[in-house]
Amino acid sequence: MKEENVLEIVNQIFRNVFSEKNRISLEKILEKFAFDIKLPKEVRDTTTNEITWADSIHSGKYITLCNMEEKDKIDGWMVPKKEITSLEELIKAWQDINYTTTERVYESENVSQSDTIYRCQNVYRSSNCSDSKNIVYCDSCGASEYLLASKRTGTSTFCIRVDDSKDCSNSYHVICSNKIMNSFFIQDCFDLYECIFCSHISSKKYCIANMQFEKEEYFEIKKVIIEWILTSD
């Protein structure tokens, strides 16, 4: 994906979550919102020296999925049998053919700087995601659209920093919760609409720090909190 396309996805997420246009670069978004997300790392394809992206960075030898498949078509991966006289020789023979495959993208389109992606569209710098569209800096998310800096989350839309949750929309910083809409800083909650700084409650709206507010009061405070989120480091 081109950077302008990624930023347009981010802009749409910001409009839905904060009713504001994104003001910062992708690098700053990574630093501010996705600092603790497990994301693919930049490595080099050992066979071509081209830049590639990998979930696992411990092997030291890499090959892109495309290059691995191309070699399989042309030469195959079998090698002639040779005499092995020690365990060390056997391990060396294994090391010679053992590359970590990178940028593993299956049945997907418009995916960049990502690894282990299944049946997705428009994915940037994400890992282990499936059946999703328009996701940026995400890990282990599924059946979702327009997610930014989220992990282990499913069936959610237009969210930023949503972890271990499902059925969330237009929300920011949600942890271990379900059915959360238009809310910020929520943990261990169910069925909330327009709530902020709430934990361990359910079926509420216009609550802040587990206190009930009038609708007008709530939205005045929400404006201040949005500005704080977008301007704080």
NUGUSE-990544 format. One record per residue (C-alpha): x, y, z; residue in one letter. Coordinates in steps of 0.1 Angstrom, whole numbers, padded with zeros to 4 digits, always signed. Layout:
residues N
XYZA
...
***
This chain:
residues 233
+0000+0000+0000M
+0012+0035-0007K
+0015+0058+0023E
-0013+0081+0011E
-0037+0051+0010N
-0027+0041+0045V
-0032+0077+0058L
-0066+0078+0042E
-0076+0047+0062I
-0062+0063+0093V
-0081+0095+0085N
-0114+0076+0082Q
-0108+0059+0116I
-0100+0092+0133F
-0131+0108+0119R
-0153+0080+0133N
-0135+0078+0166V
-0126+0114+0174F
-0147+0134+0149S
-0113+0149+0139E
-0090+0145+0110K
-0056+0128+0117N
-0029+0154+0122R
+0002+0133+0125I
+0025+0111+0104S
+0025+0073+0102L
+0058+0073+0121E
+0042+0093+0149K
+0011+0071+0149I
+0033+0041+0153L
+0051+0057+0183E
+0020+0072+0199K
-0006+0044+0194F
+0011+0012+0183A
+0042+0013+0206F
+0033-0020+0223D
+0018-0040+0193I
+0037-0070+0181K
+0044-0060+0144L
+0065-0075+0116P
+0101-0065+0117K
+0122-0054+0087E
+0148-0080+0076V
+0166-0090+0044R
+0158-0119+0021D
+0190-0139+0024T
+0187-0150-0013T
+0182-0116-0029T
+0191-0091-0001N
+0158-0073-0007E
+0139-0058+0023I
+0111-0080+0036T
+0089-0082+0067W
+0088-0111+0092A
+0069-0121+0123D
+0097-0142+0135S
+0132-0127+0135I
+0152-0153+0153H
+0165-0175+0125S
+0189-0151+0107G
+0179-0166+0073K
+0149-0154+0054Y
+0131-0158+0021I
+0099-0141+0009T
+0069-0163+0002L
+0071-0153-0034C
+0108-0162-0037N
+0103-0195-0019M
+0075-0204-0043E
+0095-0193-0073E
+0125-0215-0063K
+0101-0244-0058D
+0088-0240-0093K
+0122-0237-0110I
+0146-0259-0090D
+0126-0274-0062G
+0138-0277-0026W
+0150-0313-0026M
+0188-0317-0026V
+0210-0347-0036P
+0216-0373-0008K
+0251-0372+0006K
+0270-0391+0032E
+0266-0377+0068I
+0292-0387+0093T
+0282-0367+0123S
+0253-0348+0140L
+0271-0316+0133E
+0271-0323+0095E
+0234-0332+0096L
+0225-0299+0114I
+0247-0280+0089K
+0228-0297+0060A
+0195-0286+0076W
+0207-0250+0082Q
+0216-0248+0045D
+0180-0253+0034I
+0162-0239+0064N
+0149-0203+0057Y
+0122-0185+0076T
+0095-0176+0051T
+0084-0139+0052T
+0055-0118+0040E
+0032-0149+0041R
+0000-0134+0026V
-0028-0158+0015Y
-0059-0150-0005E
-0055-0113+0002S
-0049-0081-0018E
-0032-0047-0013N
-0011-0059+0017V
+0023-0044+0026S
+0050-0047+0053Q
+0029-0075+0068S
+0033-0112+0076D
+0008-0140+0082T
-0023-0125+0066I
-0053-0145+0055Y
-0082-0133+0033R
-0077-0096+0039C
-0078-0064+0019Q
-0058-0031+0025N
-0035-0041+0052V
-0004-0022+0064Y
+0023-0033+0088R
+0002-0060+0106S
+0006-0096+0116S
-0016-0127+0121N
-0048-0111+0109C
-0077-0127+0090S
-0109-0118+0072D
-0104-0081+0077S
-0102-0049+0056K
-0084-0016+0061N
-0062-0024+0091I
-0030-0006+0102V
-0005-0017+0129Y
-0026-0046+0141C
-0018-0080+0155D
-0041-0111+0157S
-0073-0094+0147C
-0101-0110+0127G
-0134-0102+0109A
-0129-0065+0114S
-0127-0033+0094E
-0109+0000+0100Y
-0088-0010+0129L
-0056+0009+0141L
-0031-0003+0167A
-0053-0031+0180S
-0046-0067+0190K
-0065-0099+0196R
-0098-0083+0187T
-0126-0094+0164G
-0159-0083+0147T
-0150-0046+0154S
-0150-0015+0132T
-0134+0020+0134F
-0114+0014+0166C
-0080+0024+0179I
-0061+0005+0206R
-0088-0021+0212V
-0073-0053+0228D
-0089-0087+0236D
-0123-0074+0228S
-0152-0080+0203K
-0181-0062+0188D
-0167-0027+0194C
-0171+0004+0172S
-0160+0040+0170N
-0140+0035+0202S
-0105+0041+0217Y
-0085+0022+0242H
-0108-0007+0250V
-0095-0037+0269I
-0112-0071+0275C
-0147-0058+0267S
-0177-0066+0244N
-0203-0045+0227K
-0187-0011+0232I
-0197+0019+0211M
-0184+0055+0209N
-0164+0051+0240S
-0129+0058+0253F
-0107+0041+0280F
-0129+0011+0288I
-0119-0021+0306Q
-0138-0052+0314D
-0172-0038+0304C
-0202-0049+0284F
-0228-0030+0264D
-0216+0006+0268L
-0226+0035+0246Y
-0208+0069+0249E
-0188+0062+0281C
-0153+0072+0292I
-0129+0060+0318F
-0152+0031+0329C
-0144-0003+0342S
-0165-0034+0353H
-0199-0020+0344I
-0225-0029+0318S
-0255-0015+0299S
-0248+0021+0306K
-0244+0054+0286K
-0230+0088+0293Y
-0209+0076+0322C
-0174+0089+0330I
-0153+0071+0356A
-0183+0050+0365N
-0204+0081+0373M
-0236+0090+0356Q
-0236+0123+0337F
-0263+0142+0318E
-0259+0140+0280K
-0249+0176+0277E
-0223+0174+0305E
-0209+0143+0290Y
-0202+0157+0256F
-0186+0189+0270E
-0161+0167+0289I
-0156+0144+0259K
-0144+0173+0238K
-0117+0181+0264V
-0106+0144+0265I
-0104+0142+0227I
-0081+0172+0226E
-0060+0157+0254W
-0056+0124+0235I
-0047+0141+0202L
-0022+0166+0216T
-0005+0146+0244S
+0027+0128+0237D
***
